[in-house]
Amino acid sequence: MDYATHDMIVALKKIQGDNEAIASIISDLESANAQINATHSKMALAPFRIKNNNHVKQSA
């Protein structure tokens, strides 16, 4: 194997490794985003829950 072919293989393996690392980061970001969206959904409903709880407490 000549040096150019060897260097090309090394470069391609590095790119493959970089792509796998990027895919892992994307997966982590998607997971974090899903958790953020779930938290925002809960936060959006929180005022209604508090209002309902206060109403129940006042009625009792």
DSSP file (Angstrom, degrees, kcal/mol; ACC not computed):
  #  RESIDUE AA STRUCTURE BP1 BP2  ACC     N-H-->O    O-->H-N    N-H-->O    O-->H-N    TCO  KAPPA ALPHA  PHI   PSI    X-CA   Y-CA   Z-CA
    1    1 A M              0   0    0      0, 0.0     2,-0.1     0, 0.0     0, 0.0   0.000 360.0 360.0 360.0 132.7    0.0    0.0    0.0
    2    2 A D     >  -     0   0    0      1,-0.1     4,-2.2     4,-0.0     5,-0.2  -0.370 360.0-107.1 -83.8 169.1    1.4    3.4   -0.9
    3    3 A Y  H  > S+     0   0    0      1,-0.2     4,-3.1     2,-0.2     5,-0.2   0.864 116.5  55.2 -64.3 -37.6    1.5    6.4    1.4
    4    4 A A  H  > S+     0   0    0      2,-0.2     4,-2.2     1,-0.2    -1,-0.2   0.917 110.3  45.7 -64.0 -42.3   -1.3    8.2   -0.4
    5    5 A T  H  > S+     0   0    0      2,-0.2     4,-2.4     1,-0.2    -1,-0.2   0.922 114.0  49.1 -65.2 -43.7   -3.7    5.3    0.0
    6    6 A H  H  X S+     0   0    0     -4,-2.2     4,-2.5     1,-0.2    -2,-0.2   0.930 111.7  48.7 -60.8 -46.5   -2.7    4.8    3.6
    7    7 A D  H  X S+     0   0    0     -4,-3.1     4,-2.5     1,-0.2    -1,-0.2   0.878 110.2  52.3 -62.1 -37.8   -3.2    8.6    4.3
    8    8 A M  H  X S+     0   0    0     -4,-2.2     4,-2.6    -5,-0.2    -1,-0.2   0.916 109.7  48.5 -64.6 -43.1   -6.6    8.4    2.6
    9    9 A I  H  X S+     0   0    0     -4,-2.4     4,-2.4     2,-0.2    -2,-0.2   0.923 112.0  49.0 -63.3 -44.2   -7.7    5.5    4.7
   10   10 A V  H  X S+     0   0    0     -4,-2.5     4,-2.0     1,-0.2    -2,-0.2   0.926 112.7  48.2 -60.3 -45.3   -6.6    7.2    7.9
   11   11 A A  H  X S+     0   0    0     -4,-2.5     4,-2.3     1,-0.2    -2,-0.2   0.911 112.0  48.7 -63.2 -43.1   -8.4   10.4    6.9
   12   12 A L  H  X S+     0   0    0     -4,-2.6     4,-2.5     1,-0.2    -1,-0.2   0.880 109.9  51.6 -66.4 -38.1  -11.6    8.5    6.1
   13   13 A K  H  X S+     0   0    0     -4,-2.4     4,-2.4     2,-0.2    -1,-0.2   0.883 109.6  50.6 -65.2 -37.4  -11.5    6.6    9.4
   14   14 A K  H  X S+     0   0    0     -4,-2.0     4,-2.8     2,-0.2    -2,-0.2   0.925 110.6  48.9 -64.8 -43.9  -11.2    9.9   11.2
   15   15 A I  H  X S+     0   0    0     -4,-2.3     4,-2.8     2,-0.2    -2,-0.2   0.918 110.3  51.6 -61.1 -42.8  -14.2   11.3    9.3
   16   16 A Q  H  X S+     0   0    0     -4,-2.5     4,-2.1     1,-0.2    -1,-0.2   0.927 111.4  47.2 -59.3 -45.3  -16.1    8.2   10.2
   17   17 A G  H  X S+     0   0    0     -4,-2.4     4,-2.1     2,-0.2    -2,-0.2   0.900 111.8  50.4 -63.0 -41.5  -15.2    8.7   13.8
   18   18 A D  H  X S+     0   0    0     -4,-2.8     4,-2.7     1,-0.2    -2,-0.2   0.912 109.3  51.4 -62.4 -42.8  -16.2   12.3   13.7
   19   19 A N  H  X S+     0   0    0     -4,-2.8     4,-2.5     1,-0.2    -1,-0.2   0.891 109.3  49.9 -62.7 -40.0  -19.5   11.5   12.1
   20   20 A E  H  X S+     0   0    0     -4,-2.1     4,-1.9     2,-0.2    -1,-0.2   0.895 111.3  49.3 -65.2 -39.5  -20.3    9.0   14.9
   21   21 A A  H  X S+     0   0    0     -4,-2.1     4,-2.2     2,-0.2    -2,-0.2   0.911 111.5  48.9 -65.0 -42.4  -19.4   11.6   17.5
   22   22 A I  H  X S+     0   0    0     -4,-2.7     4,-2.7     1,-0.2    -2,-0.2   0.909 109.3  52.3 -64.2 -41.9  -21.7   14.1   15.8
   23   23 A A  H  X S+     0   0    0     -4,-2.5     4,-2.2     1,-0.2    -1,-0.2   0.887 109.3  50.4 -61.2 -38.6  -24.5   11.6   15.6
   24   24 A S  H  X S+     0   0    0     -4,-1.9     4,-2.3     2,-0.2    -1,-0.2   0.909 110.5  48.9 -66.0 -42.1  -24.1   11.0   19.3
   25   25 A I  H  X S+     0   0    0     -4,-2.2     4,-2.6     2,-0.2    -2,-0.2   0.916 110.6  50.9 -63.6 -43.4  -24.2   14.7   20.1
   26   26 A I  H  X S+     0   0    0     -4,-2.7     4,-2.6     1,-0.2    -2,-0.2   0.919 109.7  50.6 -60.4 -43.5  -27.3   15.1   17.9
   27   27 A S  H  X S+     0   0    0     -4,-2.2     4,-2.2     1,-0.2    -1,-0.2   0.920 110.8  48.6 -60.6 -44.4  -29.0   12.3   19.8
   28   28 A D  H  X S+     0   0    0     -4,-2.3     4,-2.5     1,-0.2    -2,-0.2   0.905 112.0  49.2 -62.1 -42.0  -28.1   13.8   23.2
   29   29 A L  H  X S+     0   0    0     -4,-2.6     4,-2.6     2,-0.2    -2,-0.2   0.893 109.8  51.1 -66.1 -39.8  -29.5   17.2   22.0
   30   30 A E  H  X S+     0   0    0     -4,-2.6     4,-2.0     2,-0.2    -1,-0.2   0.903 111.4  48.4 -63.5 -40.4  -32.7   15.7   20.7
   31   31 A S  H  X S+     0   0    0     -4,-2.2     4,-2.0     2,-0.2    -2,-0.2   0.929 112.4  47.8 -64.2 -46.1  -33.2   13.9   24.1
   32   32 A A  H  X S+     0   0    0     -4,-2.5     4,-2.4     1,-0.2    -2,-0.2   0.897 110.5  52.6 -61.9 -40.3  -32.5   17.2   26.0
   33   33 A N  H  X S+     0   0    0     -4,-2.6     4,-2.7     1,-0.2    -1,-0.2   0.892 107.1  51.8 -63.7 -40.0  -34.9   19.0   23.7
   34   34 A A  H  X S+     0   0    0     -4,-2.0     4,-2.1     2,-0.2    -1,-0.2   0.898 110.4  48.9 -63.1 -40.2  -37.7   16.4   24.4
   35   35 A Q  H  X S+     0   0    0     -4,-2.0     4,-2.3     2,-0.2    -2,-0.2   0.902 111.3  49.7 -65.9 -40.9  -37.1   16.9   28.2
   36   36 A I  H  X S+     0   0    0     -4,-2.4     4,-2.6     2,-0.2    -2,-0.2   0.925 110.6  50.0 -63.0 -44.7  -37.3   20.7   27.8
   37   37 A N  H  X S+     0   0    0     -4,-2.7     4,-2.1     1,-0.2    -1,-0.2   0.895 110.4  50.0 -62.1 -40.0  -40.5   20.4   25.8
   38   38 A A  H  X S+     0   0    0     -4,-2.1     4,-2.1     2,-0.2    -1,-0.2   0.907 111.3  49.1 -64.9 -41.3  -42.0   18.2   28.5
   39   39 A T  H  X S+     0   0    0     -4,-2.3     4,-2.7     1,-0.2    -2,-0.2   0.910 110.0  51.0 -64.3 -42.2  -41.0   20.6   31.2
   40   40 A H  H  X S+     0   0    0     -4,-2.6     4,-2.3     1,-0.2    -1,-0.2   0.887 108.2  52.6 -63.5 -38.2  -42.5   23.5   29.2
   41   41 A S  H  X S+     0   0    0     -4,-2.1     4,-1.3     2,-0.2    -1,-0.2   0.922 111.5  46.1 -62.4 -43.8  -45.8   21.6   28.8
   42   42 A K  H  X S+     0   0    0     -4,-2.1     4,-1.2     1,-0.2    -2,-0.2   0.901 112.4  51.0 -64.9 -40.6  -45.9   21.0   32.6
   43   43 A M  H  < S+     0   0    0     -4,-2.7     3,-0.2     1,-0.2    -2,-0.2   0.874 106.1  55.1 -65.4 -36.6  -45.1   24.7   33.3
   44   44 A A  H  < S+     0   0    0     -4,-2.3     4,-0.3     1,-0.2    -1,-0.2   0.837 112.6  42.8 -65.6 -32.1  -47.8   25.8   30.9
   45   45 A L  H >X S+     0   0    0     -4,-1.3     4,-1.9    -3,-0.2     3,-0.6   0.659  92.6  87.1 -86.1 -17.0  -50.4   23.8   32.9
   46   46 A A  H 3X S+     0   0    0     -4,-1.2     4,-2.8     1,-0.2     5,-0.3   0.873  83.1  54.3 -55.6 -45.4  -49.1   24.8   36.3
   47   47 A P  H 3> S+     0   0    0      0, 0.0     4,-2.5     0, 0.0    -1,-0.2   0.880 109.2  49.3 -59.6 -35.4  -51.1   28.0   36.7
   48   48 A F  H <> S+     0   0    0     -3,-0.6     4,-2.6    -4,-0.3    -2,-0.2   0.901 111.5  48.7 -68.6 -40.0  -54.3   26.1   36.1
   49   49 A R  H  X S+     0   0    0     -4,-1.9     4,-2.8     2,-0.2    -1,-0.2   0.926 113.1  47.3 -64.6 -43.8  -53.4   23.4   38.6
   50   50 A I  H  X S+     0   0    0     -4,-2.8     4,-2.8     2,-0.2     5,-0.2   0.933 112.9  48.9 -63.0 -45.2  -52.5   26.1   41.2
   51   51 A K  H  X S+     0   0    0     -4,-2.5     4,-2.3    -5,-0.3    -2,-0.2   0.925 113.0  47.4 -60.5 -45.0  -55.8   27.9   40.5
   52   52 A N  H  X S+     0   0    0     -4,-2.6     4,-2.3     2,-0.2    -1,-0.2   0.901 112.0  50.0 -64.2 -40.8  -57.7   24.7   40.8
   53   53 A N  H  X S+     0   0    0     -4,-2.8     4,-2.5     2,-0.2    -2,-0.2   0.917 111.7  47.9 -64.7 -42.5  -56.0   23.8   44.0
   54   54 A N  H  X S+     0   0    0     -4,-2.8     4,-2.6     2,-0.2    -1,-0.2   0.900 110.8  51.6 -64.4 -39.8  -56.6   27.2   45.5
   55   55 A H  H  X S+     0   0    0     -4,-2.3     4,-2.1    -5,-0.2    -1,-0.2   0.919 110.9  47.5 -62.9 -43.1  -60.2   27.0   44.5
   56   56 A V  H  X S+     0   0    0     -4,-2.3     4,-1.7     1,-0.2    -2,-0.2   0.914 112.4  49.8 -64.7 -42.2  -60.6   23.6   46.1
   57   57 A K  H  < S+     0   0    0     -4,-2.5    -2,-0.2     1,-0.2    -1,-0.2   0.901 111.2  48.8 -64.0 -40.2  -58.9   24.8   49.3
   58   58 A Q  H  < S+     0   0    0     -4,-2.6    -1,-0.2     1,-0.2    -2,-0.2   0.861 111.2  50.3 -68.5 -34.8  -61.1   27.9   49.5
   59   59 A S  H  <        0   0    0     -4,-2.1    -1,-0.2     1,-0.2    -2,-0.2   0.832 360.0 360.0 -71.7 -31.4  -64.3   25.8   49.0
   60   60 A A     <        0   0    0     -4,-1.7    -1,-0.2    -5,-0.2    -2,-0.2   0.480 360.0 360.0 -73.2 360.0  -63.3   23.3   51.7
